[in-house]
Amino acid sequence: MSEPNVTQQQTQQQFSATPLRSLLGAVISGAMGFGLYSLMIAIATNFATKPIHSDNLLVIKISSAVRTLVVGIVALGAGIFGIVAVGLLALAVQLLVQQLTKHKDI
């Protein structure tokens, strides 16, 4: 019975943002974004080297739409991780500047 109270207390703890945590998050997010970008290039290259072999117009249109959606979703993921990496890097710079100016005021 006391375990839910412990988990509630642990979830209520707030962690402060530090430049190191922000920088680490930016590196992780940037690596994931680069990985997704590389995956997107590999998928697009694979689709480009293997054309659709069909005489049915409906099959060609559906497969073209599916290929576009697959590449687009991976590109969207890469873009989101890239934007998050840039934002976390900017947060790290902002926190570092705030810490440096705080020490000068004292």
C-alpha positions as CSV (number, residue, x, y, z in Angstrom):
1,M,0.0,0.0,0.0
2,S,2.9,2.4,0.6
3,E,4.5,1.8,-2.8
4,P,2.0,4.0,-4.7
5,N,2.9,6.9,-2.4
6,V,6.6,6.4,-3.1
7,T,6.0,6.5,-6.9
8,Q,3.8,9.6,-6.6
9,Q,6.6,11.3,-4.7
10,Q,9.2,10.3,-7.3
11,T,7.0,11.5,-10.1
12,Q,6.4,14.9,-8.4
13,Q,10.1,15.6,-8.2
14,Q,11.1,18.3,-10.7
15,F,14.5,18.3,-12.3
16,S,16.1,21.6,-13.1
17,A,17.5,22.1,-16.6
18,T,21.2,22.4,-16.8
19,P,23.5,23.2,-19.8
20,L,25.0,19.7,-19.5
21,R,21.6,17.9,-19.7
22,S,20.5,20.1,-22.5
23,L,23.7,19.5,-24.4
24,L,23.4,15.7,-23.9
25,G,19.8,15.8,-25.1
26,A,20.9,17.8,-28.1
27,V,23.6,15.2,-29.0
28,I,21.2,12.3,-28.6
29,S,18.4,14.0,-30.6
30,G,20.9,15.0,-33.3
31,A,22.2,11.5,-33.5
32,M,18.7,10.1,-33.9
33,G,17.9,12.7,-36.5
34,F,21.0,11.9,-38.5
35,G,20.2,8.2,-38.2
36,L,16.7,8.8,-39.5
37,Y,18.1,11.0,-42.3
38,S,20.5,8.2,-43.4
39,L,17.6,5.7,-43.2
40,M,15.5,8.1,-45.4
41,I,18.2,8.3,-48.0
42,A,18.6,4.5,-48.0
43,I,14.9,4.0,-48.4
44,A,14.6,6.6,-51.2
45,T,17.6,5.1,-53.0
46,N,16.1,1.6,-52.7
47,F,12.8,2.8,-54.1
48,A,14.5,4.6,-56.9
49,T,16.5,1.5,-58.0
50,K,13.5,-0.8,-58.0
51,P,10.8,0.6,-60.3
52,I,7.2,-0.6,-60.2
53,H,6.6,-3.4,-62.7
54,S,2.9,-3.3,-63.5
55,D,0.5,-2.4,-66.3
56,N,-2.3,-1.5,-64.0
57,L,-2.6,2.2,-63.4
58,L,-4.3,1.8,-60.0
59,V,-1.4,-0.4,-58.8
60,I,1.2,2.2,-60.0
61,K,-0.7,5.1,-58.3
62,I,-1.1,3.3,-54.9
63,S,2.4,2.0,-54.8
64,S,3.7,5.5,-55.7
65,A,1.6,7.0,-52.9
66,V,2.8,4.4,-50.4
67,R,6.4,5.0,-51.3
68,T,5.9,8.7,-50.9
69,L,4.3,8.3,-47.5
70,V,7.1,6.0,-46.3
71,V,9.8,8.4,-47.3
72,G,7.8,11.4,-46.0
73,I,7.2,9.9,-42.6
74,V,10.9,9.1,-42.1
75,A,11.8,12.6,-43.3
76,L,9.3,14.1,-40.8
77,G,10.9,12.1,-38.0
78,A,14.4,13.2,-39.0
79,G,13.2,16.9,-39.2
80,I,11.5,16.8,-35.8
81,F,14.6,15.3,-34.2
82,G,16.8,17.9,-35.9
83,I,14.6,20.8,-34.7
84,V,14.6,19.4,-31.2
85,A,18.4,19.1,-31.3
86,V,18.7,22.7,-32.4
87,G,16.3,23.8,-29.7
88,L,18.1,21.9,-26.9
89,L,21.4,23.4,-28.1
90,A,19.9,26.9,-27.9
91,L,18.6,26.1,-24.4
92,A,22.1,25.0,-23.3
93,V,23.6,28.2,-24.6
94,Q,20.9,30.3,-22.9
95,L,21.4,28.5,-19.6
96,L,25.1,28.8,-19.8
97,V,24.8,32.6,-20.5
98,Q,22.4,32.9,-17.6
99,Q,24.8,31.1,-15.3
100,L,27.7,33.2,-16.4
101,T,25.9,36.5,-15.9
102,K,24.4,35.4,-12.6
103,H,27.9,34.9,-11.2
104,K,29.0,38.4,-12.4
105,D,26.1,40.1,-10.6
106,I,27.1,38.6,-7.2
